[in-house]
Amino acid sequence: MSDLAKKNCVPCRGGVPPLDANQSAELLKQIDGWTIEKGFHLTKEFKFPDFAKALSFVNRVGAMAEKQGHHPDIYLAWGMARVEIWTHKINGLTESDFIFAAKTDGCL
């Protein structure tokens, strides 16, 4: 388990600067298979053998999101789920986004 996965997300109330590219790159090294798209979205696609297993994963991620108070965009299709995370209030990335990514991996 990543050290990030052991932390909890901190809700953003706005007014904080997003991480810069160097800070994001350092945190990205701690989560496997995630990429930064559009400069401020963490994304990862998860593959499953069927729709039911993908849906089960999405439900686990959703339950975890509610506990963390941090909500991703999730795209569900047959045999796959794509998760996108960013801090909407600042339209950028915070450490909580990387924490959430690590916790998402733990939902597998």
C-alpha positions as CSV (number, residue, x, y, z in Angstrom):
1,M,0.0,0.0,0.0
2,S,1.3,3.4,-0.9
3,D,2.0,5.9,1.9
4,L,-0.5,8.2,0.1
5,A,-3.2,5.6,0.6
6,K,-2.8,5.7,4.3
7,K,-3.7,9.4,4.4
8,N,-7.1,11.0,4.2
9,C,-8.3,13.6,1.7
10,V,-8.7,17.1,3.0
11,P,-11.7,19.0,1.5
12,C,-10.7,22.0,-0.5
13,R,-12.5,25.2,0.4
14,G,-10.8,27.2,-2.4
15,G,-8.1,29.9,-2.0
16,V,-5.2,27.5,-2.1
17,P,-2.9,27.3,-5.2
18,P,-2.8,24.1,-7.2
19,L,0.3,22.0,-7.2
20,D,2.9,23.1,-9.7
21,A,4.2,20.6,-12.4
22,N,7.2,19.6,-10.3
23,Q,5.1,18.9,-7.2
24,S,2.6,16.9,-9.3
25,A,5.4,14.9,-11.0
26,E,6.9,13.9,-7.6
27,L,3.5,12.7,-6.3
28,L,2.8,10.9,-9.6
29,K,5.8,8.7,-8.9
30,Q,3.9,7.3,-5.9
31,I,0.9,6.0,-7.8
32,D,1.1,3.3,-10.4
33,G,-0.4,3.7,-13.9
34,W,-2.0,7.2,-13.4
35,T,-1.4,10.0,-15.8
36,I,-1.9,13.7,-15.7
37,E,-4.0,14.9,-18.6
38,K,-4.9,18.5,-19.5
39,G,-2.3,19.6,-17.0
40,F,-4.5,19.1,-14.0
41,H,-6.6,15.8,-14.3
42,L,-5.3,12.6,-12.8
43,T,-6.7,9.7,-14.9
44,K,-6.5,6.0,-15.0
45,E,-8.4,3.3,-16.9
46,F,-9.2,0.0,-15.2
47,K,-9.9,-3.2,-17.1
48,F,-12.3,-5.9,-16.0
49,P,-13.5,-9.2,-17.5
50,D,-17.1,-8.1,-17.6
51,F,-19.6,-5.3,-16.8
52,A,-20.5,-6.7,-13.4
53,K,-17.0,-6.5,-12.1
54,A,-16.5,-3.0,-13.5
55,L,-19.7,-1.9,-11.8
56,S,-18.7,-3.5,-8.5
57,F,-15.4,-1.5,-8.6
58,V,-17.2,1.7,-9.4
59,N,-19.5,1.1,-6.4
60,R,-16.5,0.6,-4.1
61,V,-14.8,3.7,-5.4
62,G,-18.1,5.6,-4.9
63,A,-18.4,4.5,-1.3
64,M,-14.8,5.4,-0.7
65,A,-15.4,8.9,-2.3
66,E,-18.3,9.5,0.1
67,K,-16.1,8.6,3.1
68,Q,-13.3,10.9,1.9
69,G,-15.6,13.7,0.8
70,H,-13.7,13.9,-2.5
71,H,-15.6,12.9,-5.7
72,P,-14.1,11.9,-9.0
73,D,-15.6,11.7,-12.4
74,I,-16.1,8.0,-13.2
75,Y,-16.9,6.6,-16.7
76,L,-18.3,3.0,-16.7
77,A,-18.5,0.7,-19.7
78,W,-18.5,-3.0,-20.4
79,G,-15.2,-4.3,-19.0
80,M,-13.7,-0.9,-18.0
81,A,-13.9,2.1,-15.7
82,R,-12.1,5.3,-16.2
83,V,-11.5,7.5,-13.1
84,E,-10.6,11.3,-13.4
85,I,-9.7,13.2,-10.3
86,W,-9.0,16.9,-9.8
87,T,-9.9,19.6,-7.2
88,H,-12.8,21.4,-8.9
89,K,-12.7,24.4,-6.5
90,I,-9.3,25.4,-7.7
91,N,-9.4,23.7,-11.1
92,G,-6.1,22.0,-10.4
93,L,-4.4,19.2,-8.4
94,T,-3.8,19.0,-4.7
95,E,-2.2,16.3,-2.6
96,S,-5.7,15.0,-1.9
97,D,-6.1,14.1,-5.5
98,F,-3.1,11.9,-5.3
99,I,-4.3,10.4,-2.0
100,F,-7.6,9.6,-3.7
101,A,-5.8,8.0,-6.6
102,A,-3.9,5.7,-4.3
103,K,-7.1,4.8,-2.4
104,T,-8.8,4.1,-5.7
105,D,-6.1,1.5,-6.5
106,G,-6.9,-0.1,-3.2
107,C,-10.5,-0.6,-4.3
108,L,-9.4,-3.3,-6.8
